[in-house]
Amino acid sequence: MGLKDWIAGKVAGPQSYGDVMGRHAREHGSALGNMVFMSHGTGPNGGPTVIFDTPADMEAAGFKRRFLEMWTEIPFASLTKDERLLSRSLQTAMVSFAFIVNSNGALRNMRRENTSKFRNGLGPSLLKSMVECGLFDKIDTAQSDVLAYANLVNSAAGSVVLNMERPGSEDVLEHFIMRAVAVSGTEFRYGFTRSGVSGFDLVAVPLVEETLKSIAGATLQYKW
């Protein structure tokens, strides 16, 4: 959501703004999760998960791409059990990524007391939206999974949230994709592509740019 769209509504402080951004973080994270999923392919043998620069690089390494063209919606009815598990795991990971982007944006721009207020609106709103969209049955479970990803950020000291030149390379997004595969419960070897017709950079970069712009603009406008 852009700054102008939010300003058109009722301004009630950083916590209210966090509540709005929490709902949008879930939506944007889900969109990124779908894009990462559509960029995936399966490898010929067991081994580590790989993030390729292009679909051509993936195919050259012997991986079979799952989607050969862009889909507006994922055809869930045609997915295998393992694909459904991977898709759900990536959804959780990318919503958590969007949460981190918002949290870091507030930390970089707002005064400390307002950062806390923003997060008090952001977190509950995001978790509630995760339940409402059917990703989780209970808020407690959603919170546990999101915190697991947040703790991963703490253990990955020095990593930027998103490498804007090569998304998914030595950044938080890469860590989250790797964890999503690890906890999905599937036994396939996966690869993902960062660029190209279904590259996840098409969603990852705008998500970060627009979120940070909105938070910086709101902070400046209301002197938070």
TIGU-96931 format. One line per 3 residues: their letters; for each residue x, y, z of C-alpha. Coordinates in steps of 0.001 Angstrom, whole numbers, plus 524288, in hexadecimal, padded with zeros to 5 digits. Example, Ala and Ser with C-alpha at 12.3 -4.5 7.8 and 13.67 -1.06 7.14 Angstrom:
BEGIN
as = 8300C:7EE6C:81E78 ~ 83566:7FBDC:81BE4
END
This chain:
BEGIN
mgl = 80000:80000:80000 ~ 80534:80D61:7FC4F ~ 806BD:81898:805C8
kdw = 7FC41:820DA:7FF18 ~ 7F271:815C2:8000C ~ 7F482:814A8:80E9C
iag = 7F460:82343:81122 ~ 7E6D8:823AA:80AF2 ~ 7E1EA:81BCA:8169A
kva = 7E148:81F52:824F1 ~ 7EEA0:82241:82ABD ~ 7EF72:81D50:838A6
gpq = 7FDE3:81BB7:83B21 ~ 8089D:811C1:83875 ~ 80151:80655:83EAC
syg = 7F5A5:80863:835C3 ~ 7FEEB:80976:82A4B ~ 80570:7FCCE:82E89
dvm = 7F81D:7F638:82EB8 ~ 7F5BA:7FA40:8209C ~ 80358:7F64A:81C50
grh = 801FE:7E915:82308 ~ 7F690:7E54D:81A6E ~ 7FDA7:7E9D2:80E54
are = 80A1A:7E2D9:81289 ~ 802A4:7D610:812C4 ~ 7FCFE:7D89B:80544
hgs = 80A02:7DCA0:7FF77 ~ 81113:7D167:80621 ~ 80743:7C7C8:8009C
alg = 8095E:7CD6E:7F306 ~ 81800:7CBAC:7F4A6 ~ 815F5:7BDD6:7F9A8
nmv = 80E42:7BA93:7ED70 ~ 818E4:7C061:7E4E1 ~ 823D6:7B8F0:7EB8A
fms = 81BDE:7AC82:7EA34 ~ 8198E:7AED6:7DBB4 ~ 82824:7B0B0:7D9BE
hgt = 82B7B:7A338:7DF02 ~ 8308A:79716:7D873 ~ 834F5:789B7:7DD27
gpn = 842C2:78477:7DC5A ~ 8475C:77768:7D71A ~ 84D95:7729F:7E3B6
ggp = 84DF6:77586:7F20B ~ 85595:78188:7F603 ~ 8545B:78F67:7FAF9
tvi = 849FE:798FF:7F6BF ~ 84F29:7A237:7EC47 ~ 84AEC:7AFCC:7E819
fdt = 84E29:7B20E:7D9D3 ~ 84F7F:7BEF2:7D2C7 ~ 84704:7BAE4:7C722
pad = 83E5D:7AFB2:7C295 ~ 848F9:7AC49:7B8B8 ~ 852C2:7AA86:7C3C3
mea = 8490E:7A1A8:7CAC5 ~ 84707:7992C:7BED7 ~ 855A3:79893:7BC07
agf = 8579C:792F2:7C9AB ~ 84E09:787FD:7C6A4 ~ 84266:78D60:7CE0A
krr = 834C8:78BF9:7C86F ~ 82CC6:7986A:7C942 ~ 81F09:796C5:7CE9C
fle = 818ED:7A25F:7C78F ~ 81D74:7A5E4:7B9EC ~ 8154A:7B243:7B93A
mwt = 80F8D:7BC7A:7C23B ~ 802BD:7B91D:7C904 ~ 7F9B7:7C358:7CEC9
eip = 7F576:7B950:7D8DA ~ 7FBB3:7ACAA:7DD3D ~ 7F38D:7A0E9:7D8B5
fas = 7F27A:79AEB:7E645 ~ 7E96A:7901A:7E1B9 ~ 7F44B:78A9D:7D939
ltk = 7FF05:78B15:7E395 ~ 804B3:77ECE:7E99D ~ 80510:77CFC:7F852
der = 81360:780FA:7F8C0 ~ 810A8:78D18:7F0AD ~ 805BD:7910C:7F9CF
lls = 80ECD:78F7D:80573 ~ 8194D:797A1:7FEDC ~ 80F91:7A21E:7FAF3
rsl = 80A3A:7A366:808BB ~ 817D1:7A3CB:80EA2 ~ 81C00:7AE79:80535
qta = 80FBA:7B630:8085F ~ 8133B:7B65D:816C8 ~ 82159:7B9BA:813D1
mvs = 81E3B:7C4FE:80AC7 ~ 813C9:7CACF:813A8 ~ 81E19:7CA5F:81E51
faf = 82784:7D105:814F5 ~ 81DAF:7DBED:81298 ~ 81C4E:7DD53:8215B
ivn = 82B0C:7DF03:822A5 ~ 82B36:7E91B:817AB ~ 820D9:7F118:81EBC
sng = 8276E:7EFC4:82BFA ~ 83490:7F3E5:826AB ~ 82E61:7FF31:81F5E
alr = 82893:8045B:82BFB ~ 8355A:80245:8333D ~ 83CD5:809F9:828F5
nmr = 83383:8157A:8286B ~ 82B7E:8171D:834D7 ~ 82F1F:81B55:8426D
ren = 830B1:80FDF:84B99 ~ 823D5:811CC:852C3 ~ 81C7F:812C5:845F6
tsk = 8234B:806BD:84091 ~ 81DB4:7FF22:84C04 ~ 81020:8049A:84996
frn = 81110:8014B:83B23 ~ 81506:7F34D:83E29 ~ 809FA:7F20D:84813
glg = 800B5:7F494:83CD3 ~ 80859:7ED37:8326D ~ 80A1A:7E012:83923
psl = 7FC30:7DD43:83DC2 ~ 7F687:7E22D:830EF ~ 7FF7A:7D97D:828D7
lks = 7FCA4:7CD72:83121 ~ 7EE01:7CFB3:830BA ~ 7EE9C:7D0F8:821F8
mve = 7F63A:7C424:8210B ~ 7EB0A:7BD58:82804 ~ 7E060:7C447:8205A
cgl = 7E64F:7C049:81357 ~ 7E6F6:7B20B:817B5 ~ 7F5B5:7B0DB:8189E
fdk = 7F471:7AD1A:82709 ~ 7E954:7A89B:82FAB ~ 7EDDD:7AFBC:83BD5
idt = 7F546:7BC41:83EA7 ~ 7FE38:7B545:8484A ~ 80300:7AC0B:83DB2
aqs = 804F7:7B71A:83402 ~ 80C81:7BECE:83E39 ~ 8155D:7B336:84130
dvl = 818E2:7B181:832DC ~ 81B36:7BFFC:83059 ~ 823D3:7C103:83C79
aya = 82BC8:7B566:837AA ~ 82F06:7BD18:82B6C ~ 83193:7C990:8332E
nlv = 83B34:7C21D:83BB0 ~ 841EB:7BD7A:82F55 ~ 844B2:7CBB6:82C0A
nsa = 84B3F:7CD77:8393B ~ 8540A:7C1CE:836A0 ~ 8579D:7C6C4:8291A
ags = 85EFA:7D2A6:82DD6 ~ 86445:7DB3A:82305 ~ 85A5A:7D730:818C1
vvl = 852D8:7E1F6:811E3 ~ 84424:7E044:810F9 ~ 84486:7E010:80227
nme = 84FF2:7E07B:7F8C3 ~ 84A0E:7E9D6:7EEEC ~ 853CE:7E60B:7E456
rpg = 8522B:7D752:7E600 ~ 8463C:7D463:7EE74 ~ 847A5:7C7B0:7F5D3
sed = 8566E:7C882:7F662 ~ 85CC3:7CA45:803BB ~ 850B4:7D0E0:80940
vle = 84564:7CDF2:81260 ~ 83CDF:7C9B8:806F7 ~ 84682:7BEE7:803BC
hfi = 8467D:7BA0C:811D4 ~ 837AC:7B9DC:811FA ~ 8368E:7B24F:8052F
mra = 84049:7A838:80A03 ~ 83906:7A690:816CA ~ 82BF5:7A573:80FDA
vav = 83127:79A0C:807DE ~ 83733:793AE:813DA ~ 82AA5:79408:81BDB
sgt = 82175:79099:810B7 ~ 82308:7821C:81350 ~ 82542:77E9A:8051C
efr = 83092:77643:80051 ~ 83304:77C86:7F31B ~ 83EA3:784FB:7EFDA
ygf = 839F8:7927F:7EC11 ~ 83F5E:79DCA:7E464 ~ 839BD:7AB75:7E29B
trs = 83C34:7B658:7D8D3 ~ 83DE0:7C476:7DCC3 ~ 83BAA:7CA99:7CF5E
gvs = 834D5:7C7FD:7C285 ~ 8267F:7C68A:7BF25 ~ 8235F:7C029:7CC3D
gfd = 82EE3:7C509:7D433 ~ 82B6C:7C8B9:7E217 ~ 832A9:7D5A8:7E0E2
lva = 826AD:7DABF:7D9A1 ~ 81F6F:7DB10:7E69C ~ 82A61:7DB73:7F0BE
vpl = 8308B:7E833:7EC4F ~ 823CD:7F028:7EB3B ~ 81F3D:7EAB8:7F859
vee = 82B41:7EFFA:7FF36 ~ 82C04:7FCC1:7F7B3 ~ 81DB4:80051:7F95E
tlk = 81D21:7FC61:807B4 ~ 82914:80448:80B6A ~ 82457:80FF1:80388
sia = 8171D:80F9C:80A2A ~ 81CC5:80EAA:817DF ~ 826E3:81949:8156A
gat = 81C7E:8222C:80F99 ~ 812D8:82020:81AAD ~ 81D76:82257:824CF
lqy = 8214A:82F25:81E63 ~ 81340:8339E:81C7C ~ 80F3A:83157:82A9A
kw = 81C73:8338F:83115 ~ 81CA8:825FE:83733
END
